[in-house]
Amino acid sequence: MKVSEADLLKSGFSNADLLKIKTNTQSYGGSLAEAIQDLANRFILASSVVLCCLAIWGLLIIFGSDESVFAGSIGLLCGIAVVVFIQPPIFAYKSWRYRRLITNSELSQ
């Protein structure tokens, strides 16, 4: 996947966003394309975890007692908070959106 700063700016990244990502790649190694790919994968993973938590919560509401619904809701909210806290959701979403647009444009050519 070819990644250029101009394309990233067109797809919704700001200059500050790009600066943060480039600083991270300079500090820890890697390229801009690898960082975008990793962030997009993190978005998919975080979305999957949140959806699973919501599905479990729905099952708790349907089949659980009042105590288990209350305790499970608190636990699941804590789990969702951890998932959102450990990865930058805005960067991850923008990266996923950019990768999806690039993949779709490559397929149409």
C-alpha positions as CSV (number, residue, x, y, z in Angstrom):
1,M,0.0,0.0,0.0
2,K,1.5,3.3,-1.1
3,V,1.0,6.1,1.4
4,S,1.7,9.7,0.7
5,E,1.2,12.7,3.0
6,A,-0.9,14.5,0.4
7,D,-3.3,11.6,0.2
8,L,-3.5,11.4,3.9
9,L,-4.3,15.1,4.2
10,K,-7.0,14.7,1.5
11,S,-8.6,11.8,3.4
12,G,-9.1,13.7,6.6
13,F,-5.8,13.6,8.5
14,S,-4.7,17.0,9.8
15,N,-1.1,18.2,9.9
16,A,-1.0,17.7,13.6
17,D,-2.2,14.1,13.1
18,L,0.6,13.4,10.6
19,L,3.2,15.0,12.8
20,K,2.2,12.7,15.7
21,I,2.3,9.6,13.5
22,K,5.7,10.6,11.9
23,T,7.2,11.4,15.3
24,N,6.1,7.9,16.5
25,T,7.6,6.2,13.5
26,Q,10.8,8.1,14.0
27,S,11.0,7.2,17.6
28,Y,10.0,3.5,17.3
29,G,11.0,2.7,13.7
30,G,8.9,1.7,10.7
31,S,7.4,3.6,7.9
32,L,4.3,5.8,7.5
33,A,2.6,3.0,5.5
34,E,3.2,0.5,8.3
35,A,1.9,2.9,10.9
36,I,-1.3,3.5,8.9
37,Q,-1.7,-0.3,8.4
38,D,-1.2,-1.0,12.1
39,L,-3.7,1.7,13.1
40,A,-6.3,0.4,10.7
41,N,-5.8,-3.1,12.1
42,R,-6.2,-1.7,15.6
43,F,-9.5,-0.1,14.6
44,I,-10.9,-3.4,13.4
45,L,-9.7,-5.2,16.5
46,A,-11.2,-2.5,18.8
47,S,-14.5,-2.5,16.9
48,S,-14.7,-6.3,17.2
49,V,-14.1,-6.2,21.0
50,V,-16.7,-3.4,21.5
51,L,-19.3,-5.3,19.4
52,C,-18.6,-8.5,21.3
53,C,-19.0,-6.7,24.6
54,L,-22.3,-5.2,23.4
55,A,-23.5,-8.7,22.3
56,I,-22.6,-10.1,25.7
57,W,-24.4,-7.2,27.4
58,G,-27.5,-8.0,25.3
59,L,-27.4,-11.6,26.4
60,L,-27.0,-10.5,30.0
61,I,-30.1,-8.3,29.7
62,I,-32.1,-11.2,28.1
63,F,-31.0,-14.1,30.3
64,G,-29.3,-12.6,33.4
65,S,-30.6,-11.7,36.8
66,D,-30.6,-8.1,38.0
67,E,-27.4,-8.6,39.9
68,S,-25.5,-10.1,37.0
69,V,-26.8,-7.5,34.6
70,F,-25.6,-4.7,36.9
71,A,-22.2,-6.3,37.6
72,G,-21.7,-7.4,34.0
73,S,-22.6,-3.9,32.7
74,I,-19.9,-2.4,34.9
75,G,-17.3,-5.0,33.8
76,L,-18.1,-4.6,30.2
77,L,-18.0,-0.8,30.4
78,C,-14.6,-1.1,32.0
79,G,-13.5,-3.4,29.2
80,I,-14.7,-1.0,26.5
81,A,-12.9,1.9,28.3
82,V,-9.6,0.0,28.3
83,V,-9.9,-0.9,24.7
84,V,-10.6,2.7,23.7
85,F,-7.9,4.0,26.0
86,I,-5.1,1.8,24.8
87,Q,-5.4,2.8,21.2
88,P,-6.1,6.2,19.6
89,P,-9.6,5.8,18.2
90,I,-9.6,8.8,16.0
91,F,-6.3,8.0,14.3
92,A,-7.3,4.3,14.0
93,Y,-10.6,5.2,12.4
94,K,-9.0,7.6,9.9
95,S,-6.4,5.0,9.1
96,W,-9.1,2.3,8.5
97,R,-11.1,4.7,6.3
98,Y,-8.0,5.6,4.3
99,R,-7.0,2.0,3.8
100,R,-10.6,1.1,2.8
101,L,-10.6,4.0,0.2
102,I,-7.2,3.0,-1.2
103,T,-8.2,-0.7,-1.4
104,N,-11.4,0.2,-3.2
105,S,-9.7,2.5,-5.7
106,E,-7.0,-0.2,-6.4
107,L,-9.7,-2.8,-7.0
108,S,-11.6,-0.5,-9.4
109,Q,-8.6,0.1,-11.6
